[in-house]
Amino acid sequence: MSEAEKLDTIQKAGGEADVVDTASATAEATPEVVAAETETTAAEPAAEEPVVQASEESDETPAEEAVSEEDSFRLLYEASLKEKGEIRKGEMVTGMVVGLNADVVVIDVGTKAEGTIPLAEFEQAGLPVPAIGTEIKALIQSVGGSSGVSLSVLAIRQREAWDAIEAAVADESTVDAVITSEVKGGYRVSLSGLNAFMPRSEADTDIHVLPANLIGKACKVAVLEARRRPENIVVSRRRPLTAALEVERAAFFAQHAVGDRLSGEVKRLADFGAFVDIGGVDALLHVSDVSWRRIKHPSEMLSVGQSVSVEIVKLNAETGKVSVSMKALQSDPWDNVEAIYEPGMGLTGTVRRLLDFGAVVELEPGIEGMIHRSELSWTNRDVNPAAVLAEGDVVDVVVLEVDASARRIRLSLKAVSENPWQQWMADHPIGTHVSGKIKNITDFGFFVHVADGMDGLVHMENLSWEKSGAAAMEPYSKGQEVEAVVLGVDVEKQRIALGIKQLSADPFELFLAGVKRGNSVNGTVVDVKPAGVVVELADGVQAFMPMREVPRDHGELKVGSEVEAKIVEVNNKRRQVTLSIRQHLIQEEREAMRNYSRQTAEESAPSALALELQRKLFGKK
C-alpha cells in the first residue's frame, strides 16, 4: 500500500488508532508468558528493543513556509503516526487484512511496518483464510528486523486450547479435537492447533475400527494427561463414547424386552455372525439366526451398513448382552414339510455342502436334505462325496425318508438311475458260472471282480471240499484269474456270494447217497483227539468217533489204524457223521445171534419128505 493510500485510510477512519492498549493485552496473557516476555525484554540490548515510537517532531508547520501537495500528504501521514501507540512482543492486536500471497497474510496493525501471518497457521489452527478487508485478532511474535511485525493466529488458538484443556482436566469434561493422522501406537490429534497423542486402544469402543473411519474426523475427547513443559497431551475418544453408550444402554434395557422387534444397522461381520446397532447397543446376530437357509458366513446375506429388521431373542441387562434374530420374523419352512415331501418323490436340488459322510442338498430356501455316501453310487458303497459331487451342483434326487420333527430328509442320488445289482442278478441266477480276477484277499476269503464296480465274495468255506481255513486259501493270490459259481445275490446289501468248490460234486453228498444211518463202514484214523478220533471214510468225507464209543478192551487207536464202525448219526447241515465201534460190535453180535437161531431152527425142523410121509401115514395135514 502506498503512503497516499495509507493516509486516505487514516482520514476515512477519523484518525482513530487500531492498536490495542498495551496494558490490556498484557493482562490477557498468562502469567507464565508475561514473566517469560519480561525476562526476554530485560535481557535484550536497548539498541535492539523492538519498539516502534511515533515521530517526536513537532506537528506544527510555520504558516509562512510554502509546501507542495506531496509534502502536505507526507506531513499528514506523519501526524497520523504520532497518534499511534507502541506495540510490544506478546501483545494481542486487532488488524485488517490488506494483502494475501502464497505464503503469508499481510495485516495492517497501524505501524510503519505491516504485520504478516504465515498462511499455514490458519490451517493448523482450523481457521479459514481471511479475505482482504477482514479484521482479525493476532498475537505479536516479534517486532522489527527485516520481516517487520510477525504475527500469529495459531498462538492465540493454542493459548485458548491450553485454557480449555486445563479446565477439562479440572472438571473431567471434554474438548473438541480433530484426528489428523495415524502414528505408531495410535493417532495424532489436533486440539485447536495443539498436537496431542491418542493411543489406539483409546480411539473407539470398537477395537476393530479402521483408521480410515477416524482420520479427519472431528470429535470430543477426554484429556488423560496434559503438561505444558515439555509439552505432552494424551487424549481419549473412547471414554466419552463409552459414557454416552452407557447412558443409551441403560435406557435401552429399561425400555425393551425379549420379543421386541427393532430396526438396526450392521456394524461389523465376523465368522460366527454380525453385530447390529439397535440404538446404542451392539446386538449379536448369530449366523444361524440370519435365515432359515443354512449359510456358511454372514457375508452371504449381509453387508456393513445394511439396515435390517430383527427380533430380540435374548436380553441380559447385567452383562449388557443382547442377541437378535432375523429368521424369527419369518415363518418356519419346516412347518409344511410333511405336506409337501413324501418318500419316493423325485426332486431337484443344489449341493450346498460336502461332508465326510455325505452331501447336503438345498431343496428350497431353509429346507435341506442329506445324501449319505452310501446313497451316492450303486456300485461303490464307500465313495468319497467329493469324487462324485461339487458344491453348487444341481442334482436330481429321490426322497427316502421325511422326519419333520427331527428336521431331517434323507435323499438318494443313486435311486434316480437303474440298479445295476438287480440287472446283474437277472443276468446271473444262482448256479451261474462266472470268472474274474481276485481283487483283494482278506482273513475270511477273497473278492473276485465280476463287473464294473461289482465284486463277489468267495468265503474260505466255499474254497475246497477237502481243505479248510488257511490250507484252503493257500493256492490263491491277488490278481489270479479264477472261476466260481454264483451262490446268491443280495441286491439291498449289494453282495454277491461265490463258491469255487461248488464247481465239483460234493463228496459228502455222494458218500451219503450210498450209505445211511445204521450202516457199518470202514475207514482210516487220520487224527486222534482226547475226545475221540477222526476217521476218513472217503476222499473229502470224514467222521468223528467219540472215545465213549470205543470199547475198553479194544486195541489202541492210532493214526493209520483201520477201523470198522457203525454210523450212529448224520448231520447234513453241519456235514458231520458220528461213528461207534461199540454199536458196531453190538450190532454184529446181534446179527450173529439171529443167524445162529435161524440155523438151529432149520437143523431141528423135519424135512419135507418126512412131513409128506407123516401126512400120508397118519393122515396129518
C-alpha positions as a printed Julia matrix, in Angstrom:
621×3 Matrix{Float64}:
   0.0      0.0     0.0
   1.36     3.4    -0.96
   1.75     6.18    1.56
  -1.06     8.08   -0.1
  -3.4      5.1     0.25
  -2.49     4.7     3.91
  -3.16     8.36    4.51
  -6.5      8.08    2.77
  -7.41     5.12    5.01
  -6.44     7.07    8.11
  -8.52    10.08    7.08
 -11.56     7.91    6.45
 -11.19     6.25    9.83
 -11.11     9.62   11.54
  -7.59     9.13   12.67
  -8.57     6.5    15.22
  -5.79     4.22   16.4
  -6.24     0.44   15.81
  -3.55    -0.68   18.2
  -4.82    -2.5    21.25
  -3.89    -0.97   24.56
  -0.66    -2.48   25.81
  -1.8     -2.85   29.38
  -4.98    -4.59   28.27
  -3.09    -7.04   26.03
  -0.65    -7.82   28.78
  -3.49    -8.59   31.16
  -4.88   -11.17   28.73
  -1.57   -13.09   28.58
  -0.92   -15.91   31.0
   1.41   -15.25   33.97
   3.99   -17.6    32.52
   4.04   -15.84   29.16
   4.27   -12.4    30.82
   7.14   -13.5    33.03
   8.97   -15.03   30.11
   8.48   -11.92   28.0
   9.67    -9.66   30.83
  12.86   -11.67   31.2
  13.43   -11.61   27.46
  12.88    -7.87   27.22
  15.24    -7.16   30.09
  17.97    -9.26   28.59
  17.86    -7.64   25.15
  20.17    -4.64   24.41
  18.47    -1.29   24.41
  19.5     -0.72   20.79
  17.59    -3.84   19.71
  14.43    -3.29   21.73
  11.6     -3.96   19.29
   9.69    -0.8    19.98
   8.41     1.5    17.3
   7.72     5.04   18.53
   5.78     7.68   16.84
   7.75    10.62   15.5
   8.53    13.24   18.14
   8.84    16.06   15.67
   6.54    18.94   16.2
   3.31    18.71   14.25
   3.3     22.47   13.82
   4.44    23.85   10.47
   5.28    27.55   10.09
   2.41    29.17    8.32
   4.72    31.18    6.24
   6.58    28.09    4.83
   5.26    27.11    1.5
   4.79    23.38    0.95
   3.92    21.32   -2.04
   0.89    19.0    -2.26
   3.14    15.94   -1.88
   4.67    17.39    1.28
   1.2     18.02    2.66
   0.31    14.32    2.33
   3.61    13.34    3.92
   3.05    15.66    6.84
  -0.49    14.43    7.37
   0.69    10.76    7.35
   3.48    11.51    9.82
   0.98    13.28   12.01
  -1.19    10.17   12.0
   1.75     8.08   13.1
   2.24    10.31   16.13
  -1.19     9.27   17.33
  -0.23     5.53   17.25
   0.8      3.92   20.48
   3.65     1.49   20.97
   3.24    -2.31   20.28
   5.26    -4.97   22.03
   6.0     -8.68   21.66
   3.36   -10.86   23.33
   0.56    -8.35   22.93
  -2.72    -9.17   21.2
  -3.7     -6.76   18.47
  -6.55    -6.34   16.02
  -5.64    -5.59   12.43
  -7.08    -5.52    8.94
  -6.12    -7.91    6.16
  -4.58    -5.81    3.4
  -2.86    -8.44    1.32
  -2.61   -12.17    0.51
   0.11   -14.12   -1.24
   1.24   -17.74   -1.47
   2.98   -17.79    1.92
   1.62   -15.07    4.21
  -1.37   -12.92    5.03
  -0.47    -9.21    5.32
  -2.07    -7.33    8.23
  -2.21    -3.58    8.88
  -1.78    -3.13   12.61
  -1.22     0.68   12.5
   2.58     0.72   12.44
   5.07     1.84    9.86
   5.78    -1.8     9.07
   2.94    -4.16    8.15
   2.39    -7.36   10.07
   2.47   -10.85    8.5
   0.96   -14.17    9.45
   2.13   -17.43    7.79
  -0.69   -18.81    5.65
  -0.15   -22.33    7.03
  -1.12   -21.18   10.54
  -4.76   -20.79    9.55
  -4.96   -24.44    8.53
  -3.13   -25.57   11.68
  -5.49   -23.52   13.81
  -8.51   -24.81   11.96
  -9.44   -21.33   10.67
 -10.42   -20.24    7.17
  -8.06   -17.94    5.27
  -9.47   -14.41    5.76
 -10.42   -12.19    2.84
  -8.9     -8.74    2.26
 -10.63    -6.15    4.42
 -11.37    -8.65    7.22
 -10.42    -7.7    10.78
  -8.71   -10.38   12.77
  -7.01   -10.74   16.13
  -3.41   -11.9    16.31
  -0.58   -12.21   18.79
   2.64   -10.26   18.22
   5.52   -12.69   17.93
   8.32   -10.21   17.13
   8.74    -6.53   16.19
  11.41    -5.03   13.98
  14.01    -6.59   11.79
  13.73    -7.31    8.09
  10.4     -9.13    8.49
   8.66    -6.24   10.19
   5.95    -7.27   12.64
   5.5    -11.04   12.91
   2.0    -12.06   13.98
   0.32   -15.36   14.85
  -3.27   -16.57   14.99
  -2.14   -20.1    15.96
  -0.61   -18.84   19.2
  -3.96   -17.38   20.25
  -5.72   -20.64   19.44
  -3.1    -22.62   21.37
  -3.4    -20.31   24.37
  -7.16   -20.74   24.33
  -6.72   -24.51   23.79
  -4.47   -24.83   26.84
  -7.06   -22.98   28.91
  -9.76   -25.36   27.68
  -7.56   -28.41   28.28
  -6.73   -27.43   31.85
 -10.39   -26.69   32.51
 -11.37   -30.08   31.07
  -8.85   -31.82   33.34
 -10.21   -29.94   36.34
 -13.89   -30.73   35.75
 -13.39   -34.02   33.83
 -15.13   -32.68   30.74
 -14.24   -32.98   27.04
 -12.64   -30.75   24.43
 -13.07   -30.51   20.66
 -10.5    -32.33   18.57
  -9.71   -33.46   15.05
  -7.92   -36.78   14.34
  -5.28   -35.82   11.78
  -3.15   -38.9    11.12
  -2.15   -42.4    12.22
   1.15   -42.8    14.07
   2.88   -45.7    15.75
   0.7    -46.99   18.55
  -2.19   -44.64   17.89
  -3.21   -41.35   16.28
  -2.13   -37.72   16.15
  -4.89   -35.34   17.25
  -5.2    -31.58   16.81
  -6.66   -29.58   19.7
  -7.15   -26.12   18.17
  -3.55   -26.11   16.95
  -2.04   -28.15   19.78
  -0.76   -31.62   18.91
  -1.92   -34.47   21.13
  -1.48   -38.24   21.1
  -4.36   -40.73   21.28
  -3.43   -44.4    21.95
  -5.05   -46.89   19.59
  -6.9    -48.5    22.5
  -8.48   -45.13   23.31
  -9.65   -44.39   19.77
 -13.03   -46.15   19.8
 -15.25   -48.54   21.71
 -14.81   -50.99   18.82
 -11.25   -52.35   18.75
 -11.77   -53.32   15.12
 -12.42   -49.76   13.91
 -10.44   -48.88   10.79
  -8.09   -45.85   10.72
  -9.8    -44.66    7.54
 -13.0    -44.22    9.54
 -11.24   -41.97   12.08
  -8.7    -39.79   10.28
 -10.08   -36.34    9.5
 -12.99   -36.83   11.9
 -13.96   -34.09   14.39
 -14.85   -35.49   17.79
 -14.98   -34.9    21.54
 -12.09   -36.24   23.6
 -11.26   -36.6    27.27
  -7.84   -35.39   28.42
  -5.87   -38.19   30.07
  -2.65   -36.23   30.56
  -1.63   -32.58   29.95
   1.79   -30.98   30.59
   2.98   -27.65   29.14
   6.73   -28.12   29.53
   7.76   -30.36   27.95
   4.53   -30.28   26.01
   2.68   -33.6    26.29
  -1.03   -34.15   25.83
  -2.72   -37.57   25.79
  -6.42   -37.83   24.98
  -9.15   -40.48   24.68
 -12.09   -40.6    22.31
 -13.25   -43.9    23.76
 -14.07   -42.55   27.22
 -16.72   -40.03   26.19
 -18.11   -42.57   23.71
 -18.31   -45.18   26.45
 -20.06   -42.78   28.79
 -22.61   -41.91   26.11
 -23.14   -45.58   25.3
 -23.7    -46.41   28.95
 -26.48   -43.85   29.07
 -28.0    -45.21   25.86
 -27.58   -48.82   27.04
 -29.31   -48.15   30.36
 -32.2    -46.53   28.53
 -32.34   -49.43   26.06
 -32.59   -52.16   28.72
 -35.21   -50.15   30.6
 -37.39   -49.82   27.51
 -37.04   -53.19   25.7
 -37.74   -56.86   26.35
 -37.4    -60.25   24.61
 -39.74   -60.39   21.64
 -39.45   -56.71   20.7
 -38.98   -56.06   17.0
 -36.49   -53.37   16.02
 -34.58   -51.96   13.08
 -30.8    -51.79   13.2
 -27.66   -51.29   11.18
 -25.0    -53.92   10.59
 -21.78   -52.58   12.16
 -19.38   -55.49   11.78
 -19.23   -59.01   10.32
 -17.5    -62.0    11.92
 -17.23   -65.69   11.06
 -19.88   -66.55   13.65
 -22.33   -63.75   12.86
 -22.83   -59.99   12.71
 -23.05   -57.13   15.23
 -26.08   -54.91   14.75
 -26.53   -51.43   16.27
 -30.1    -51.34   17.57
 -29.96   -47.97   19.27
 -26.87   -47.61   21.44
 -26.43   -51.35   21.89
 -24.48   -53.69   19.6
 -26.52   -56.91   19.47
 -25.21   -60.25   18.22
 -26.95   -61.67   15.19
 -25.65   -65.26   15.06
 -25.07   -66.76   11.62
 -27.71   -69.4    12.39
 -30.27   -66.64   13.07
 -29.76   -64.76    9.81
 -32.04   -67.01    7.77
 -33.79   -70.38    7.8
 -31.48   -71.17    4.93
 -28.15   -72.52    6.17
 -25.24   -70.2     5.31
 -21.51   -70.54    5.96
 -20.75   -66.86    6.52
 -22.99   -63.85    7.24
 -21.46   -62.02    4.26
 -23.59   -64.28    2.03
 -26.64   -62.24    3.05
 -25.36   -59.17    4.96
 -23.01   -56.23    4.45
 -21.68   -53.5     6.76
 -24.05   -50.53    6.82
 -27.07   -52.59    5.78
 -30.37   -51.87    7.55
 -32.08   -54.98    8.93
 -35.22   -55.84   10.88
 -34.64   -58.11   13.89
 -36.36   -59.55   16.93
 -34.77   -59.66   20.39
 -34.32   -63.31   21.41
 -32.0    -62.87   24.43
 -31.59   -59.91   26.79
 -29.26   -59.65   29.8
 -29.07   -56.26   31.48
 -26.38   -57.41   33.92
 -23.91   -58.44   31.23
 -25.17   -55.92   28.71
 -25.52   -58.61   26.04
 -28.33   -58.78   23.52
 -28.99   -61.44   20.88
 -31.28   -60.83   17.95
 -32.7    -62.89   15.09
 -33.78   -62.13   11.56
 -35.28   -65.55   10.86
 -37.59   -65.19   13.89
 -39.54   -62.7    11.76
 -40.0    -65.34    9.04
 -42.27   -68.41    9.05
 -40.54   -71.77    9.58
 -40.48   -73.61    6.23
 -40.35   -76.97    8.08
 -43.94   -76.46    9.28
 -45.29   -77.7     5.93
 -42.59   -80.23    5.02
 -44.66   -83.37    5.58
 -47.45   -81.97    3.42
 -45.05   -81.24    0.56
 -42.45   -84.04    0.61
 -43.01   -87.8     0.74
 -40.84   -90.92    0.23
 -40.31   -91.89   -3.39
 -40.72   -88.34   -4.67
 -38.22   -87.16   -7.27
 -36.78   -83.67   -6.71
 -34.11   -81.3    -7.98
 -31.8    -79.53   -5.53
 -28.49   -77.7    -5.19
 -25.48   -79.15   -3.39
 -24.59   -76.68   -0.63
 -22.02   -78.54    1.44
 -19.84   -81.63    1.14
 -19.11   -83.59    4.32
 -17.06   -86.71    5.0
 -20.22   -88.79    5.31
 -22.31   -87.28    2.54
 -23.67   -84.16    0.84
 -26.19   -81.51    1.95
 -28.69   -80.58   -0.78
 -30.89   -77.48   -0.59
 -34.39   -78.32   -1.84
 -35.77   -74.83   -1.18
 -34.64   -71.88    1.0
 -34.47   -73.21    4.55
 -35.13   -76.87    3.58
 -32.15   -79.18    3.19
 -31.78   -82.91    2.76
 -28.86   -85.27    3.26
 -27.44   -87.73    0.73
 -25.46   -90.3     2.7
 -22.32   -91.51    0.98
 -23.9    -94.97    0.67
 -26.63   -93.4    -1.5
 -24.26   -91.8    -3.99
 -23.47   -94.85   -6.12
 -24.95   -98.3    -6.7
 -21.56   -99.89   -7.23
 -19.47   -98.11   -4.56
 -20.89   -98.03   -1.05
 -17.98   -96.07    0.42
 -17.41   -93.44   -2.26
 -15.94   -90.06   -1.29
 -18.68   -87.41   -1.82
 -16.12   -85.02   -3.33
 -15.36   -87.6    -6.03
 -18.97   -87.54   -7.22
 -20.3    -84.05   -6.41
 -19.15   -80.45   -6.05
 -20.69   -77.55   -4.14
 -23.12   -75.72   -6.38
 -24.04   -78.79   -8.48
 -27.72   -79.07   -9.4
 -28.74   -82.72   -8.94
 -31.82   -84.94   -9.26
 -32.57   -86.93   -6.11
 -35.22   -89.23   -4.68
 -36.73   -88.78   -1.19
 -36.12   -91.81    1.03
 -37.44   -90.54    4.36
 -39.09   -87.42    5.8
 -38.89   -86.65    9.54
 -40.21   -83.14   10.18
 -39.86   -83.41   13.97
 -36.13   -84.11   13.59
 -35.9    -81.63   10.68
 -34.41   -84.36    8.52
 -34.93   -85.5     4.96
 -32.97   -88.48    3.61
 -32.18   -88.36   -0.08
 -30.69   -90.72   -2.64
 -28.7    -89.86   -5.72
 -28.32   -93.42   -6.99
 -32.07   -94.06   -6.85
 -32.65   -91.88   -9.91
 -30.77   -94.43  -12.05
 -31.32   -98.16  -12.69
 -29.95  -100.51  -10.06
 -27.13  -102.49  -11.73
 -27.26  -105.1    -8.99
 -30.8   -106.07   -9.97
 -29.77  -106.3   -13.6
 -26.72  -108.39  -12.76
 -28.8   -110.76  -10.64
 -31.27  -111.15  -13.51
 -28.42  -111.98  -15.87
 -26.63  -114.29  -13.4
 -29.06  -116.53  -11.48
 -27.85  -118.87   -8.76
 -25.68  -121.63  -10.2
 -24.28  -119.47  -12.99
 -20.55  -119.86  -13.62
 -18.56  -116.6   -13.64
 -14.88  -115.75  -13.87
 -12.73  -112.83  -12.8
  -9.52  -111.75  -11.14
  -9.01  -111.8    -7.38
  -9.22  -108.13   -6.34
  -8.15  -108.44   -2.73
  -7.67  -111.15   -0.11
  -8.96  -110.99    3.47
  -8.78  -113.19    6.54
 -12.11  -114.81    5.65
 -11.75  -115.22    1.89
 -11.22  -113.1    -1.19
 -13.18  -110.82   -3.56
 -13.45  -111.53   -7.27
 -14.15  -108.7    -9.74
 -17.25  -109.69  -11.74
 -18.38  -106.33  -13.3
 -17.62  -102.6   -13.19
 -17.86  -101.61   -9.53
 -19.11  -105.06   -8.53
 -17.2   -107.75   -6.64
 -18.23  -111.18   -5.4
 -17.02  -112.8    -2.18
 -15.62  -116.32   -2.13
 -15.67  -117.29    1.54
 -12.94  -119.68    2.68
 -15.61  -122.27    3.49
 -16.53  -122.34   -0.2
 -12.99  -122.9    -1.49
 -12.5   -126.65   -1.05
 -14.45  -129.78   -0.08
 -11.37  -131.35    1.43
  -9.44  -128.45    2.97
 -10.42  -125.62    5.28
  -9.03  -122.37    6.69
  -5.55  -121.26    5.69
  -4.92  -124.54    3.89
  -7.81  -123.83    1.55
  -6.63  -120.22    0.95
  -3.01  -121.14    0.24
  -3.3   -121.83   -3.53
  -4.79  -118.36   -4.29
  -3.15  -114.9    -4.74
  -4.2   -111.37   -5.68
  -4.66  -110.85   -9.42
  -5.2   -114.56  -10.09
  -7.94  -115.45  -12.58
 -10.48  -117.84  -11.04
 -13.78  -119.45  -11.97
 -16.62  -119.63   -9.48
 -20.32  -120.41   -9.1
 -22.94  -117.8    -8.11
 -24.35  -118.89   -4.76
 -26.58  -115.85   -4.11
 -27.13  -112.1    -4.67
 -28.34  -109.59   -2.01
 -29.44  -106.53   -4.01
 -30.26  -104.42   -0.96
 -26.91  -105.02    0.7
 -25.11  -105.14   -2.66
 -23.46  -108.5    -2.04
 -22.64  -111.43   -4.31
 -21.74  -114.81   -2.81
 -19.5   -117.06   -4.94
 -18.13  -120.56   -4.49
 -15.26  -122.44   -6.06
 -15.72  -125.88   -4.51
 -19.23  -125.92   -5.9
 -17.71  -126.34   -9.36
 -17.37  -130.06   -8.48
 -19.8   -132.54   -6.85
 -19.93  -132.64   -3.07
 -18.16  -135.84   -1.96
 -20.13  -135.79    1.27
 -23.4   -135.91   -0.6
 -22.06  -138.64   -2.88
 -21.0   -140.69    0.12
 -24.32  -140.3     1.89
 -26.1   -141.36   -1.26
 -24.61  -144.87   -0.84
 -24.99  -145.27    2.92
 -27.41  -144.42    5.64
 -27.65  -144.34    9.39
 -27.1   -147.74   10.96
 -24.77  -148.96    8.26
 -21.31  -150.15    9.2
 -18.43  -148.59    7.29
 -14.69  -148.96    7.13
 -12.26  -146.11    7.5
  -8.8   -144.94    8.48
  -7.92  -142.95   11.58
  -6.44  -139.58   10.48
  -6.4   -137.77   13.82
  -6.55  -138.72   17.47
  -8.0   -136.25   19.99
  -8.75  -136.52   23.71
 -12.47  -136.57   23.0
 -12.26  -139.04   20.13
 -10.75  -139.89   16.78
 -11.29  -138.56   13.25
 -11.87  -141.25   10.69
 -11.61  -140.71    6.94
 -14.36  -142.69    5.2
 -13.7   -141.44    1.63
 -11.98  -138.59   -0.17
 -13.39  -135.43    1.35
 -15.55  -137.32    3.86
 -14.52  -137.54    7.48
 -16.37  -138.82   10.52
 -15.87  -138.44   14.24
 -15.92  -141.25   16.76
 -16.12  -140.27   20.45
 -13.92  -142.26   22.86
 -17.03  -143.49   24.67
 -17.94  -145.37   21.51
 -14.67  -147.34   21.62
 -14.8   -150.48   23.88
 -12.29  -150.58   26.67
 -10.92  -153.87   25.54
 -10.4   -152.57   22.03
  -6.84  -152.08   20.96
  -5.26  -148.6    20.92
  -6.32  -146.46   18.02
  -3.54  -144.63   16.22
  -3.28  -142.54   13.07
  -3.41  -145.0    10.22
  -5.39  -147.63   12.13
  -8.1   -149.32   10.1
 -11.44  -149.4    11.86
 -14.93  -150.74   11.18
 -17.7   -148.85   12.89
 -21.4   -148.17   12.7
 -22.87  -144.83   11.53
 -24.94  -143.71   14.5
 -25.7   -140.08   13.47
 -25.65  -137.93   10.28
 -25.98  -134.11   10.35
 -26.33  -132.88    6.78
 -26.35  -129.2     7.79
 -23.11  -129.48    9.71
 -21.77  -132.12    7.35
 -20.98  -134.37   10.3
 -21.01  -138.2    10.65
 -20.69  -139.89   14.02
 -19.31  -143.45   14.3
 -19.33  -146.1    17.01
 -17.24  -149.29   17.28
 -19.23  -150.27   20.34
 -22.54  -150.04   18.46
 -20.98  -151.86   15.54
 -19.89  -154.73   17.79
 -23.31  -154.92   19.46
 -24.98  -154.98   16.08
 -22.56  -157.59   14.86
 -23.27  -159.74   17.94
 -27.0   -159.43   17.43
 -26.65  -160.42   13.81
 -24.63  -163.46   14.82
 -27.28  -164.47   17.39
 -30.04  -164.13   14.84
 -28.11  -166.17   12.33
 -27.36  -168.89   14.89
 -31.0   -169.15   15.99
 -32.16  -169.36   12.42
 -29.61  -172.09   11.64
 -30.55  -174.13   14.73
 -34.19  -173.93   13.89
 -33.54  -175.04   10.41
 -31.46  -178.01   11.58
 -34.09  -179.27   14.11
 -37.07  -178.96   11.81
 -38.31  -182.18    9.86
 -37.51  -182.4     6.18
 -40.11  -182.04    3.54
 -40.05  -185.82    2.69
 -40.61  -186.73    6.3
 -43.51  -184.32    6.55
 -45.05  -185.79    3.41
 -44.74  -189.41    4.71
 -46.13  -188.35    8.04
 -49.11  -186.79    6.35
 -49.78  -189.87    4.3
 -49.32  -192.39    7.12
 -51.13  -190.59    9.83
 -53.49  -188.52    7.8
 -51.96  -185.36    9.15
 -52.04  -182.41    7.07
